């Protein structure tokens, strides 16, 4: 009953003025409750943006699971 999703522009190409490289959305859904966050990671290298996005979504999952337990 848990879903995680990411989308965005990790780089090094593909950015625009409105959506620069490092613009990433993350989402977590637990039992139908959805939380989303916009990340502005900056123009780092692709691997770093992917790693930061992964850490951020796992942290979001951790926070949401802790909220359910309380």
N, C-alpha and C positions, 0 to 999 in steps of 0.2 A: 504493500500500500504506500510505497514511497517512490517518487519520481524526481529525478534531477535533470536539469537541462542547461546548456550554455549555448550562446550564439554571439558572434561578434567578429571583429577584425583583429586577428592576432598579429598580422604583418608578415613580412615587411612591406608588402604592397596591399592595395585594395582600399586604403583609407580615402576619405573625402574631407572637405572642409566641415561638413555637418557631422560626419562619423569618422573621426581620425583613427589611425592605427592605435590599438589599445582600448577601443570602445567595446565593452563586453557586457552582455546581460546574463545573469544567472538566475535560475528559478528552482524552487524546491516545493514539492507538493506532497503533503502527508495527509492521508484520509480526506482528500478533497480541499484542504486548506492550502492555498498557494501564496508563497512569498517570492517576490522578485527584487533584484537589486541591479542597478547600473554601476558598472566599474569603469573608471577612466584610468587605465594603467599606464598610459603614455607611450611614446614611440620607442619602446624597448625592442629587443630582438624577439622573434617569434616564440622560441622555446621559453623564455622568461615570462612572456604574456600567458602562454598556455599553463605554465606552472603556477603562476599567481592566480589565474582563474580557477584552477583545480583546488588550490588551497582555500580560496574564498568560498567555493561551493560546498566543500567539505565542512568548513566552519559554519556556514549557514545551516547545513543539515544538523550539525552538533547542537547549535543553538535552538533549533526547532524541536529536536528530540528532548533536550533538557526542559524546554517549556512545557512539553506534554507531560513529562514526569512530575512536574511540580503541582 
